[in-house]
Amino acid sequence: MRVYVPLTLSGLAAAHGAGEVGPGPLTAYAVTPGLREWYVSDDIEELEYAALNRAAAASLRMIAGNPDEVRRRVVLAVDVPDGSAAADPDPDPDHGLSAASLGEVRIAAALPLAKAAAVHVDAEDAEKDVAAAAAALGAADLGDDDAQFTVDGAEDHELLWFGVQEIPQLIG
């Protein structure tokens, strides 16, 4: 199963130094039954792209919580054994899965960087929009439409694909 782990550039540097992302438990995103139902698609590439975007949104939240962090979203794609990523088996019976938790999985243990398939990172030209989105996130969460428009502006930037062997250049 492929999982998408939200990180920051400093988190990627720490993982590179340690040889793993962790310690567990970790929150990641994957193609879960809830995500399949929400996205209404059988195309696995579309579903994986949706999971990647969920992880990118979580990376944005990490960035918003740290004013010293570089304003570029980072997602690590990692292949894990089936069954090692657990989705919430008991959503709230009155409300079902929350929109924020769609595709969310928990991984109990640290993930070896050697199991990573790729790294997805914003291009440098996205930093201005990601910075604005990070600043607007709180207001967007409270329902401010203008702030949500700003957050959506960061989502307009496609994350670039990098091989794991390129991590030293990304963090250098």
Steps between C-alpha positions, in 0.01 A plus 500: 500500500626846418466764770567870473672650804469877545827668593681831485846558355651494850306179572638349179851601607448335840369183334797497264740534792328225700435271205133482597186703553384465854473396765152357472216534517490698178209658316502445126248490217406213271222365283257395772137385469388844623709676237367268228142574604560874518688523170264265314760360263644161422809647334786420738718779361227756570451359849873506575516858374215588739691337789814692400302825506363416846858455619600831336222672694632343821851623410356850463363473855846400625649801325234731645589377849868592462585856394867406441417222253574539129170564323506193274272201552669158516345154467694174522348206310582174677406142424395313815377144550123459475350516846768727649298813427174510694212728408258596775269196516233678705402839360262712705162324452313832498724680254701235314851581389597864524616663179838571661561134582417353158785274395674535835684195631713427805829317481621357830874494434762721340533468122845422358597753236623206293133406444419841353398503135520876437491846651252765385596863568375843398713690251667814630250716311221362722651640821311833484162328456579235762602774746173685435302177537673415829416847633135471388440144622352595839248739347413246229431241770253746653311532172654814349446462124780742406744311720387171345566647156857579615546145634371361172764711323773281650314191383521633143872421508583144401757329719811400306619138501852418620678171541610409853862531389432873441418573867851639576454766230150586626612554859843645420 
